[in-house]
């Protein structure tokens, strides 16, 4: 169960969309969350990674470690 507060403008837009399409406001709220959840998770993980960067490797190091040196 989830309860959210929306501005009156957003609430009116959502209600109008639901009426025009014969779907529920809950349907569209769920669709919006599902549509953007991956992006939000990716953003959170990227910000976390930027706060504590991992070690980087040069091309030479990778070639050496993989035995690809000439």
C-alpha distances in whole Angstrom, upper triangle without the diagonal:
4,7,10,14,16,20,21,23,20,19,22,22,19,20,23,22,20,23,25,24,22,19,16,14,11,14,15,13,12,15,16,14,15,19,19,17,20,22,20,20,24,25,23,25,28,28,28,31,33,33,34,36,38,41,43,46,49,50,53,51,49,52,54,51,51,54,55,57,61
4,7,10,13,16,18,20,17,16,19,20,17,18,21,20,19,22,24,23,22,18,15,13,10,13,14,10,10,14,14,12,14,17,16,15,19,20,18,19,22,22,21,24,26,26,26,29,31,31,33,35,36,40,41,44,47,48,52,50,48,51,53,50,50,54,54,57,60
4,7,10,13,15,17,15,13,17,18,15,16,20,19,18,21,23,23,22,19,15,12,10,14,14,11,12,15,15,13,16,18,18,17,21,22,19,21,24,24,23,25,28,27,28,31,32,32,34,36,38,42,43,46,49,50,54,52,50,53,55,53,53,56,56,59,62
4,6,10,12,14,12,11,14,15,13,15,18,18,17,20,22,22,22,19,15,12,11,14,13,10,12,15,13,12,15,17,16,16,20,20,17,19,23,22,21,24,26,25,26,29,30,30,33,35,37,41,42,45,48,49,52,51,49,52,54,52,52,56,55,58,61
4,7,9,12,10,9,13,14,13,14,17,18,17,20,22,22,22,20,17,13,13,16,15,12,14,17,15,14,18,19,18,18,22,22,19,22,25,23,23,26,28,27,28,31,32,31,34,36,38,42,43,47,49,51,54,52,51,54,56,54,54,58,58,60,63
4,6,8,6,6,9,11,10,12,14,15,15,18,20,20,21,18,16,12,13,15,13,11,14,16,13,14,18,18,17,18,22,21,19,22,24,23,23,27,28,27,28,32,32,32,35,37,39,43,44,47,49,50,54,52,51,54,56,54,54,58,57,59,62
4,5,5,6,9,10,11,12,14,15,16,18,20,21,22,20,18,14,16,18,16,14,17,19,16,17,21,20,19,21,24,23,21,24,27,25,25,29,30,28,30,33,33,33,36,38,41,44,45,48,50,52,55,54,53,56,58,56,56,60,59,61,64
4,6,5,6,9,10,10,12,14,15,16,18,20,21,19,17,14,16,18,16,15,19,20,18,19,23,22,22,24,27,26,24,28,30,28,29,32,33,32,34,37,37,37,40,42,44,48,49,52,54,55,58,57,56,59,61,59,59,63,62,64,67
4,5,5,6,9,10,11,12,14,15,17,18,20,19,17,14,17,18,15,15,19,19,17,19,22,21,21,23,26,25,24,27,29,27,28,32,32,31,34,36,36,36,40,41,44,47,47,50,52,53,57,56,54,57,60,58,58,62,61,63,65
4,5,5,6,8,10,11,12,14,15,16,18,16,15,11,13,15,12,11,15,15,13,15,18,17,17,19,22,21,20,24,26,24,25,29,29,29,31,33,33,34,37,38,41,44,45,48,49,50,54,53,51,54,57,55,55,58,58,60,62
4,6,5,6,9,10,11,12,14,15,16,15,12,9,11,14,11,11,14,15,14,16,19,19,19,21,24,23,22,25,28,26,27,30,32,31,33,36,36,36,39,41,43,47,47,50,52,53,57,56,54,57,59,57,57,61,60,62,65
4,5,5,6,9,10,10,12,14,15,15,13,10,14,15,13,13,17,17,16,18,21,21,21,23,27,26,25,28,30,29,30,33,34,34,36,39,39,39,42,44,46,49,50,53,54,55,59,58,56,59,62,60,59,63,62,64,67
4,5,5,6,9,10,11,12,14,13,12,10,13,14,11,12,15,15,14,16,19,18,19,21,24,23,23,26,28,27,28,32,32,32,34,37,37,38,41,42,44,47,47,50,52,52,56,56,54,56,59,57,57,60,59,61,64
4,5,5,6,9,10,11,12,10,9,6,9,10,8,8,12,12,11,14,16,16,17,19,22,22,21,24,26,26,27,30,31,31,33,35,36,37,40,41,43,46,46,49,51,52,55,54,52,55,58,56,55,59,58,60,63
4,5,5,6,9,10,10,10,8,6,10,11,10,11,14,15,14,17,19,19,20,22,25,25,25,28,30,30,30,33,35,35,37,39,40,40,43,44,46,50,50,53,55,55,59,58,56,59,61,59,59,62,61,64,66
4,5,5,6,9,10,10,10,9,13,13,11,13,16,16,16,19,21,20,22,24,27,27,27,30,31,31,32,35,36,36,38,41,41,42,45,46,48,51,51,54,55,56,60,59,57,59,62,60,59,63,62,64,67
4,5,5,6,8,8,9,8,11,11,9,11,14,13,13,16,18,17,19,21,24,24,24,27,29,29,30,33,34,34,36,38,39,40,43,43,45,49,49,51,53,53,57,56,54,56,59,57,56,60,59,61,63
4,6,5,6,5,5,6,9,8,8,10,13,12,13,16,17,17,20,22,24,25,25,27,29,30,31,33,35,35,37,39,40,41,44,44,46,49,50,52,54,54,58,57,55,57,60,58,57,61,60,62,65
4,6,5,7,8,9,12,12,11,14,16,16,17,20,21,21,23,25,28,28,29,31,33,33,35,37,38,39,41,43,44,45,47,48,50,53,53,56,57,58,61,61,58,61,64,62,61,64,63,66,68
4,6,8,10,11,14,13,12,15,18,16,17,21,21,21,23,26,28,28,29,32,33,33,35,37,38,39,41,43,44,45,48,48,50,53,53,55,57,57,60,60,57,60,63,61,60,63,62,65,67
4,5,9,10,13,11,10,14,15,14,16,19,19,19,21,24,26,26,27,30,31,32,33,36,37,38,40,41,42,44,46,46,48,51,51,53,55,55,58,58,55,57,60,58,57,61,59,62,64
4,7,10,12,10,11,14,15,15,17,20,20,20,23,25,27,28,29,31,33,33,35,37,38,39,41,43,44,45,47,48,49,53,53,55,57,57,60,60,57,59,62,60,59,62,61,64,66
4,7,8,7,8,11,12,11,14,16,16,17,20,21,24,25,25,27,29,30,31,34,35,36,37,39,41,42,44,45,46,49,50,52,54,54,57,57,54,56,59,57,56,59,58,61,64
4,5,5,7,9,10,11,13,15,16,17,19,20,23,24,24,26,29,29,30,32,34,35,36,38,39,40,43,44,45,48,49,51,53,54,57,56,54,56,59,57,56,59,59,61,64
4,5,5,6,9,10,11,12,14,15,17,18,21,22,22,24,26,27,27,30,31,32,33,36,37,38,40,41,43,46,47,49,52,52,56,55,52,55,57,55,55,58,58,60,63
4,5,5,6,8,10,11,12,14,16,16,19,21,20,22,25,25,25,28,30,30,31,34,35,36,38,39,41,44,45,48,50,50,54,53,50,53,55,53,52,56,56,58,61
4,6,5,6,9,10,11,12,14,15,18,20,20,21,24,25,25,28,29,30,31,34,35,36,38,39,40,44,44,46,49,49,52,51,49,51,54,52,51,54,54,57,59
4,5,5,6,9,10,10,12,14,17,18,18,20,22,23,24,26,28,28,30,32,33,34,36,37,39,42,42,45,47,47,51,50,47,50,53,51,50,53,53,55,58
4,5,5,6,9,10,11,12,15,16,16,18,20,21,21,24,25,26,27,30,31,32,34,35,36,40,41,43,46,46,50,49,46,49,52,49,49,52,52,54,57
4,5,5,6,8,10,10,13,15,15,16,19,20,20,22,24,25,26,28,30,31,33,34,35,39,39,42,44,45,48,47,44,47,49,47,46,50,50,52,55
4,5,5,6,9,10,12,14,14,16,18,19,20,22,24,25,26,28,30,31,33,33,35,38,38,41,43,43,46,45,43,45,48,46,45,49,48,51,53
4,6,5,6,8,11,12,12,14,16,17,18,20,22,22,24,26,27,28,31,31,33,36,36,39,41,42,45,44,42,45,47,45,44,48,47,50,52
4,5,5,6,9,10,10,12,14,15,15,18,19,20,21,24,25,26,28,29,30,34,34,37,39,40,44,42,40,43,45,43,43,46,46,48,51
4,6,5,8,10,10,11,13,15,16,17,19,21,22,23,25,27,28,29,30,33,33,36,38,39,42,41,38,41,43,41,40,44,43,46,49
4,6,7,8,10,12,13,14,16,17,18,20,22,23,24,26,28,28,29,33,33,35,37,37,41,40,37,40,43,41,40,43,42,45,48
4,6,5,6,9,10,11,12,14,15,17,18,20,21,23,25,25,27,30,30,33,35,35,39,38,36,38,41,39,38,42,41,44,46
4,5,5,6,9,10,11,12,14,15,17,18,20,21,23,24,25,28,29,31,34,35,38,37,34,37,40,37,37,41,40,43,46
4,5,5,6,9,10,11,12,14,15,16,18,20,21,21,22,26,26,28,31,31,35,33,31,34,36,34,33,37,37,39,42
4,5,5,6,9,10,10,12,14,15,16,18,20,20,21,25,25,27,29,30,34,33,31,33,36,34,34,37,37,39,42
4,5,5,6,9,10,11,12,14,15,17,19,20,21,25,25,28,31,32,35,34,32,35,37,35,35,39,38,41,44
4,5,5,6,9,10,11,12,14,16,17,18,19,22,23,26,29,30,33,32,30,33,35,33,33,36,36,38,42
4,5,5,6,9,10,10,12,14,16,15,17,20,20,23,25,26,30,28,27,30,32,30,30,33,33,35,38
4,5,5,6,9,10,10,12,14,15,17,20,21,24,26,27,31,29,28,31,33,31,32,35,35,37,40
4,5,5,6,9,10,11,13,14,16,20,21,24,27,28,32,30,29,32,34,32,32,36,36,38,41
4,5,5,6,9,10,11,12,13,17,18,21,24,25,28,27,25,29,30,28,29,32,32,34,37
4,5,5,6,9,10,10,12,15,16,19,21,23,26,25,23,27,29,27,28,31,31,32,36
4,5,5,6,9,10,13,16,17,21,23,25,28,27,26,29,31,29,30,34,34,35,38
4,6,5,7,9,11,15,16,20,23,25,28,26,25,29,30,28,29,33,33,34,38
4,5,5,5,7,11,13,16,19,21,24,22,21,25,26,24,26,29,29,31,34
4,5,5,9,12,13,16,19,21,24,22,22,26,27,26,27,30,30,31,34
4,6,10,13,15,19,21,24,26,24,24,28,29,27,29,32,33,33,37
4,7,10,12,16,19,22,24,22,22,26,26,24,26,29,30,31,34
4,7,9,12,15,18,20,18,18,22,23,21,23,26,26,27,31
4,6,10,13,16,18,15,15,19,20,18,20,23,23,24,28
4,7,10,13,15,12,13,16,17,15,17,20,21,21,25
4,7,10,12,10,10,14,15,13,15,18,18,19,22
4,7,8,6,7,10,11,10,12,15,15,15,18
4,5,5,6,9,10,11,12,14,13,13,16
4,5,5,6,9,10,11,12,10,10,13
4,5,5,6,9,10,10,9,8,11
4,5,5,6,8,10,10,10,13
4,5,5,6,8,8,9,13
4,6,5,6,5,6,9
4,5,5,6,6,9
4,6,8,9,13
4,6,8,12
4,6,9
4,6
4
